[in-house]
Amino acid sequence: MTGRESGPEGPVLIREDRDGVRTLTLNRPRRKNAIDSELWACLRDALDDAGTDPDVRAVVLTGAAGAFCSGADIANPGVAHPMRKMRVLSDVALLLHELPVPTVAKVNGVAVGAGWNLALGCDLVVAAPESSFSQIFTKRGLSPDLGGSWLLPKLVGLQQAKRLTLLAETIDAEQAHAMNLVTWVVPGDEIDAFVDELARRLAAGPSIALAQTKALLNEGADRTLRDALANEARAQATNFATADAPEAFAAFVEMREPRFTGQWTVGRART
């Protein structure tokens, strides 16, 4: 387990790699894992590294000590110009969105402001029943960031997005689940095992096909059908150039589980 910067509670970001799954744990429990400038930089670097490390096949994002993230740490704003600080937040949001591996947010406790949008930026969200969520920005005289203004209307529609942001209401896990903002609600004493198994399944999947699928879905929401069909054709051509598609076909015929490697199988033309 590693972290680039250390505070009184140890590394502000704990990284654990196991069986193709990288778990990133926000570790500022005394601030309910509020993200200061050091933690933003650590998170940006960790996501950038996960996107280029061939051994990482899934990422789990969570928080320490019974909280996910209480948002940006406005109690310690630092001296950097706001635009410079927002650049780092934008980097984190884009890296998370474009990461070529599946991402899972494990939420146990508060997910507020940028902390909630950090969870929404993941592909799947698992929450304990005691979790709570708020787009708290307007109560702080601010507007949504970390992609919230883009994510929320896509997930819940424009009217409900306005409700959540303009009123800055706090909702519980069941309400969030009913609004399609949480994928699963799992009892607190079972959430670790549930996420471990979910991440294992994702890490065992066909890495290239999963990356192509994630990109297609992310891009498809903003494209015409013609664009989507062209992108799908390109993605399938990429998938068929790996060993995973024929391995899946063979496993089906042989009635066994496939063994996905993501290996490229197109040979060079001989001259």
Buried (B, 14 or more C-beta within 10 A) or exposed (E): EEBBEEBEEBBBBBBEBEEBBBBBBBBBBEBBBBBBBBBBBBBBBBBBEBBEEEEBBBBBBBBBBBBBBBBBBEEEEEEEEEEEBEEBBBBBBBBBBEBBBBBBBBBBBBBBBBBBBBBBBBBBBBBBBBBBBBBBBEEEEBEBBBBBBBBBBBEBEEEBBEBBBEEBEBBBBEBBBEBEBBBBBBEBEEBBEBBBEBBBEBBBBBBBBBBBBBBBEEEBEEEEEEEBEEBBEEBBEBBEBBBBBEBBEEBEEEEEEBEBBBEEEEEEEEE
